[in-house]
Amino acid sequence: MFTNILLPTDGLKICDDAITNGIELAKALDAKVTGVHVTRKLTPQQI
């Protein structure tokens, strides 16, 4: 069925449950997990 599951997050607490469930699903399906942490756009002065 699924061989790779993308788990995006923006760091909010509500994302924790989705990540936990996504990892459990990946284990059940013997799939890989790819995680991505999304942030707001930064300018060079903010880095």
N, C-alpha and C positions, 0 to 999 in steps of 0.2 A: 504494500500500500504506500506508505510514506517512507522515504529513505533518509531524508534530511528535513529537520524542522527548524524554522527560523523563529527565534524568541527575541523580539525587540523590546527594549525598555527605555523609559526616560527617567528612571530613578525614583518614581513615585512608589509609595508603599503598596498601593493596590496592584502593582505589577508583580510583586512577590508571589502572590497566589497563582497568577498566570504562569510565571516561570516554573514554579513548583509543579503545577499540573502538566506543563509542557514537557518537563524532564521525565515525569512519570509516564507520559504517553510515549515518549521516545524510547524509554526502557522497555515498555510493553511491546513496541513494534520493532525493537532492535534497530532503531534509527539513530543517526547522528543529530547533534544539536549545534546550531550556529547561533551565537548570541551577538546582539548589537546594542550598544548603549547610545541613544540619541540625545544630543544636547542642542542648545540654541546656537545660532551662528555667532562665532566670535570674530572680532576684528583683530588685526595685528597688534593694536594697542592694548587689547585685553589679555593677550597671551603672555 
